[in-house]
Amino acid sequence: MRKLVFSFWRQAFMALGCTAASLLTYSQGQTSGQTADSIQISNVQATGDPLTGQVKVTMDFTNHYSRPVRVHLVLGGFDGLGLTDNKGGKYKIHTTDQLAGTADINKGFNNITSVQFGDKRYKWLTFVEQQLTPGASRQLSIGIPKVSPSVTEFNEINTRRQVSINYAMVADHVVKLPAVPIQWKRLSK
């Protein structure tokens, strides 16, 4: 009898938990499109030094949503943060190739060595994130140590962003930006 009563209450709590979770998910889904569309990327620029080959790509993320949001940029893999130049070169953050099955994980990719989003700098975890209040902007800066000066543009830039409100994720998608010309000029030290 005791097991039967325990089983009944356990099932009742599980059903209640599943119902609450589905309602919570539904309410998050209502703001998903609005929130994702309200985080706009603008001022995309690429500047390179023809003597060193160093290139810096910058872009601004602005929150046009009515509430504060946390923008989490996933940097792992080419779909997380990847660039393709007009000569076919591909760029991503190189990840460890010392684990089983990862020997060629970076093969064919040039290395992105620095990423900074607002005041947060990529170190070894493959993400950076910022809290954006309504109307606030943060700059994403991507550093590539060596690009041939014969490259004239990045014809594709992928950034994967996850957006959350009060720690609940409301959007997760890859944004593909259009072509960005590289402005080659001597950078001051």
Buried (B, 14 or more C-beta within 10 A) or exposed (E): EEEEEEEEEEEEEEEEEEEEEEEEEEEBEEBBEEBBEBBEBEEBEBBBBBEBBBBBBBBBBBBBBEEEBBBBBBBBBBEBBBBBBBEEBEBBBEBEEEEEEEEEBBEEBBEBBEBBBBEBEBEEEBBBBBEBEEEBBBEBBBBBEEBEBEBBBBBBBBBBBBBBBEEEBBBBEEEEBEBBEBEBEEBEE
